[in-house]
């Protein structure tokens, strides 16, 4: 009996909903004329699981920039709460949840000069996993005359899953001439994720890339970027060097605020929850079908989905190179991007993909100080080998300005999220019975039918595949076609 452990996905669901809140302009800030931009960071600060239900409590750290009555750019920073639920009988206290929170859309409207309405559209994608042990038969040498259909595969066998928390607190220095008035926008991303294994512990390391746009007391707009280390030890029993680690970081809390003017810095506090999944590489010889020349063999089988270690495709590359005109451009402050697939037409073994990259361009113009925002959608069309569940990642994103133009370059990597999954059939509950009386030796002329294979034909007539190949002088047993004549000797 062969045994492997897997982290099986038992449930997935995506919820999309709106979070609305009205915000009062603080007394120390001037009246609103119109909204320039709205953005935010959405995260879960608490997750509760009871049988059949998962509850997610979250925050949106919202950043609103507006044109004030005195003609300047001002900012409002506020925290908005939200709650979301998913229900399924497979959810329990031992489940492992993975989720992704995306802000799909931000709408900010002026209700009056002292009040605005915020509407965030959130999309939360949930995946629920449970550790399962899979047992299947793989040794049938005790059955006389056994014929097996088998395949060698490399898999990930789960060792364990560990959870940990990490937090960072840093004062990010800004230019000494900058006395910060307000935070206008914050972006947080992670890069350089790596793991090291030692003494039943996994050291998870990454960099938090923090990008902050702010306005100074003398109404200049500037930004600062910092790469901050994130590190945590995660204890997992039986982990050892050479194991495979998959780590996911989830933001659990964010606080970004300007320090007093003497410090010329911004305090950044971020808390993370880290999920670490450790697997061991195994090579298995999987028997998916069998029969015997001397007896009747009955069995049941079932399909399982496992992580495969077959060579992974590096993904399909899409290059974006765009020159965008911006009238009276003085300076590009930042560019946010969001990529999506609009249409995926599968034809045979190919995918014809239509997509779009949305650029949100933050800039200043020459005629006056102040923040401006321009949204540009860049379409792309590409053809690749078949992708069913497409994941988009960015690589080598860069931008620059020349004259009155933004020069934007980006590389998108398209991958199938299922390309490392393999569905295999495994055998269970084997029972050997005495064979019924069979005919004496004979020769049969057989004409190949659609969907036939040498294995199916050999099993049907209870002969070996080698005998069919030898008698019919087949150079390649995989190349047989409907209507071909085969001689079966038994």
N, C-alpha and C positions, 0 to 999 in steps of 0.2 A: 504494500500500500504506500503510495506516494502522498506527501503532505506539503502544501504550500499555504502561506498566509497572504491575504490580500486586503487592501483597503478598498472596499467595494462602495461605489456610489449607489445609494439606494433611493435618492430623491433629488430632484432639481426643480427649481421654479424661479421665475423672474417676475417681480412686482414693479409696476411703474405707477407713481402717484405724485400728487402735488402737495407742497407744504407752503401755506400762506401765513403771512404775519404783517401787521401794520407797525411801522416804526416811527416814533416821534423824534424829531430833530432836537438834540440837546440844546439847552438854553445858551451855551457858550458858542454855538455855531450859527452862522448866518442863514437866512431863508434860502429855500430851494427855488431855482428857476427851472431847471430840467435835469434829467438823469444822464450822466455820461456813460457809466458802466456798472454792471453788477456781476460779482463773482463770489465764489465760496469754496470751502473745504468741508466735505461731508464725511462723517465717521461715526462708528458705533462705539459708545462708551460702556455699554453693558449688554450682555446677551444672557437670557434665561431660557433653559430647556426643561420642560416637563413632558410627560408621555403624550405624544401626539401634537405638541405645539412648541414653536420657537418664537420668542419675543425679543425684538431688537430695539433698544433705546439708543437714539443717536442725537447728534448735534450738527448743525450747519454753522460754521464760522463764516458769516457773511460780510462782504466788503463792498460798499456802495460809494462810488465817486459821483459828485454832482457839480453842476455849475451854480455858483451861489449868486445872490442878488448883487454882490459887490464885484462880480465879473471874474472871480477866481475859481480855481478847482478846490473842492473840499471833499472830505471823506467821512463816512460813517461806518463804524465797526460794531456788529451786534451778533449775538448767539441765538439761534433758533432751534428749538427742540422738535424732534419727531419720533414717532413710534411705528413699528411695522411688525406684522405677524405672518407666519406661515404655519400651516397645519398639515400633518400627515401622520398616519399611525406608525410609520417607520422611525419617527423622531423619538429619541429617549435620552436619558442622562449619559449614556455611553457613546452617543453619536459625536462625530467630529464635524463641525460646520465650517465651510469655506464660503466666503461671500465677497462680492465686489459692489461697491457703492459708486454710482456715477451721477454727476449732475448733468442732466441732459439739456436743460434750458433754464435760463434766469430771466424773469420779467420784473422790472421795477417801474412803478408808476407814481407820479406826483398826485397826491390827493388834495393837498393845499400846501402853502409855503412852509408849513411846519410839520407835515406828515406825508409819509410815502408808504406804498403797499408793495411788499415783496412776495413773489411767487416762484418757488423753486420746484422744478420737475425732477424727481429722483427716480433712478432705475437701480434696483437692488437684485442681483443675481445670486441665488442661493444654491449650494450643493451640500448634501448631507451624506456622510460616509460612515461606514461601520466596519470594524475589523472582523474578518471572517476566515475560518480555516477550511481549506478545500482538500478533501481526500478523494483519491481516485486510484483505480487499479492500473498497474503498469508492468507487472511481471506475470507472464502466462506460460512460463517454460514447463510447468507441470502438465500442460494440456498437450497430448500427443498430436503431432501433425499440425501444429498451430501455424496459421498464416496471419501476419499482422500488417496493418497499414499504419505507418508511424512517421514521425517527423521530429527532428531535433530542433528545439527552440531555446533561445536565451530569454530569461524573464527576470523581473524584480520580485523577490519574495519579501514581504513586509516583515521587518524586525520589530518596529515600535513607532509610536507617535508621542511626541513630547510637546508641552506648552511652556512658554516662558514669557516674561515681560522685560522690556527694556525702556529706559527713559533717557532723554538728553536734555540738558539745560545749558545754554550757551548765550553769552552776550556777543552779538555780532557787531563788530566795529563798522562805523560809517565814516565818511570824510569828516575831518576835523572842523570844516566850515559849515557842516550840516547840523542845524538844530531842528530835530524832527518835530513836525506838527501833527501829522496823521499818517496812518498806514492806509494805503489805497488798495493793495492787492498782495496776496501771498500764494505761492505755489510750492508744493512739497512733492518730491519724487524720490525714488530709491534707485541706487546703482551699485555696482561692484559687490554684489552679494556673493559670499563665499562661506564655506564651512571647513572646520578642522575637527578631527575626531581624536580623542585621547581619554583613556581610563573611564569608559562608560559615559562620557560627556561629549556633547557637540558644542563647539564654539561657533556661533553664528555671527558673522560680521557683515556690515553693509555701510554705505554712505547715504545719509539723508541730504538731498540737494534742495536747499531752501533758497527761493528767489522772492525778494520783497521789494515792492515799489512803494515809495512814500513821498510825501510833500513836506518841504521845509517851512519854517516860520516866515521866511522871506519869499514863499510861494514858488520855489523851484521844485521841479519834479525830478527825482532821482531813484536809483535802485541799487540794491546790494545783493550779492550772491555768496553763499557759503556752503561748503561740503562738510557735514558734521558726522562723526563716527557713531554708529549704532552697534552695540555688542552685547551678547548675552550667552551664558552657559545653559545648556539644556541637558538634563539627565535622562538617558534612555538605556534601559537594561540590555546587556549583550551587544551593544554597539561596538564596532571595532574598525580599525583602519582598513580602507578599501571599500567600506560600505558606501552606498549612494544616499546622499542627503537632498531632500527637496524642502526648501524653506519658503514660507509665505509670511510677509509682514503686514499687519493690520494696524492702522492708526487708531488709537483709543482716546487720545486727548490732545488738544492743540491750544497753546497760548502764545500769541505774538504781540508784544507791546513795546512802545518806545520808552527808553529810559529818560531820566531828566537830561536837560541839554548839556550839562557838564560832561556826561559820560560819552556822548556821541556814539550811542550804540542802541541796539534793539535786542531785547530779551526774547529768546525763542525756547519754549518748552514743548516737547513732543513726547508722548508715551506710545509705545508699540506693544502689541501682542504678537508673539512669534510662534508659528506652528511649524514643527520640524518632523518630517516623515522620513524614516530611515529604512532602506531596503538592502537586501543582499542579492548579488548576481548569482543566478543558478542556471545550469544547463539541464534541460529536461528532455527525455525521449518520450514523447506523447504518443500513445496508441489510440487512434481514433476509430478503428474498425478492426474486426478479426473474424476468422472462421477456422474450422478444423477440417482436415481431410478425412479423419477417422471418427469424428463424433459430432453431435449437434451442440453448438455453443449458443446459449441465449444470454443476453445482457441488456442493461439499460444504459443510456448515455445522456449527458446534459452538456449544454454550452456554458462556458464561463468566459468572462472578459478579464484579461490580465495586462499588466504593463510589460510590453515587449522591449527587448534590448536590440532589436534589429537596427541596422544603420539608419539614422535619422536624416531626413531631408533637411538641408539648410534653409529651406523656405524659398518662396518665389519673390524676387526683388522687383519693386516698382520704384522708379526714380522720378522725383518731382523737381522740376526746375522752372521757376516762374519769376517773371519780371513784372512787378505791379506798380502802376503809376499812382503817386499820392501828391496831390496838388499842394504847392507851397511847403514842401517837406523840410523841416529843420532837423529832426532827430527821431530815429526809431528807438523807442524805449524797451519794448518787449513784443514777442509774438507767441501767442498760445495756439496750439493746434489740436484738432479733434478729427480723427479719421473714421470713416464708416463705409460699409459695403451696402450699396443700394440694390444691386441685383446680381445674382449668381446663377447663370444658365449652364447646366451640366449637359454635355453632349458626348455620349460614350465615355471615354476616359479623360475628357478635357473639361475645363471650366472656363467660361467666358464671363469675366467679372467686370462690373461697373461700380465704381466707387467715387468717393469725394473726400477731399481734405478741406476742412474749414479753418481758415486763418483768422484769428482775432488780433488785429494789429494795434498796438498802443504807440502813439507818436505825438510829437509836438510840431506845430507849424511855425514858419518864420515870422508871421505877422503878429503873433502874440504868444505869451506863455500860457500853459494850460494843457490838460490831457485831452487827447482826441482818440477815438476808437473807430476802426474800420473793419468790417467783416467781409471776407472774400472767400468764395467757395471755388476750389480748384477740382474739376472732374478728372477722373482717369479711367482708362479702359485697358484691360490686359487679359491675356490668354495664358493658361497654365495647365498642368496636369490636374486631374480632378481633385477639388477641395470641397468638402461638404460643410464642415463646421469651421468657418474661417476666423482665425485670430490675427489681428493686426498689431505689429510692434514697429516702433520707430528706430531709425539708426542714422547717425551722422546728420542730425538736423542742424542747419546753420542759416543765418540771415545777415544781410548787410544792406547798406543804402548807398546809392550813387545818384547824384543830381536829385531829381524828384521821383526816384524809384526805390522800391524795396526789392532786393534780390534775395529770393528764398529758395533754398535747396533742402531736399529731404529724401531719405530712403525708407520706403515701407517694406517690411518683411511680412509676407502672407504665409501662414501655416494652417494646416488642418489640426484642430485641437485634439482630434482622435487619432493622429498619425502614430502615436506611441501606444495605442491600444490594439490588442489582438484577441479575436474571439476564437476559442478552440473548443473542440468537442472531446470530452473525457469519458472514460468507460467506468461503469459502476455495476455492482450486483451480477457478477459473472456466474453462470451455472452451466455445467457440462452434463449432457444427457447422451444416452446411448443412441447411435444412429439407426434410423430405419433401414430396412433392406434396400440396397442400391443396386442398380443394374451392373451386369458384367462389363468388362472393358469394351469400349466402343469409340467410334469417331463420329463427331457431329460437325456438320457444316453450319456455321452461324454467320448471319449478316448483321453487321453493326447497326445499332439503332441510335437515334439522337440522344445525347447526354450519356452515352455509354463510355466506359473506361475499361482498360484491361483489368483493373482491380475488380470492378463490378461483374465483369463477365467471368473472371476466374472464380469469384465467390459463388456466383449463380450455379456454375457447373462443378464446384468443389474440386478444382484443380489448382495448380500453382500458376502464378503469373509467368514464371520462367518457362514453363512448358508451352504456354501459348506463344511467347516470344520466340522460342526456339523452333517450334514446328512451323511457324509462319514466317521465319526469317525477318523479323521486324527490327529495323535499325533503330527506331525510336518508338518505344511503346506508348509514348504520350501523343503520338500523331496517328490517330485512327479517325476515320470519318464515316458518317452514316452511309450504308451501302457496301462498305468494305466486307470481303468474304474472309472469314477466319476458320481454320480447322482446329477443333477442340478434341484432344485425345484424352480419354479417361479410362 
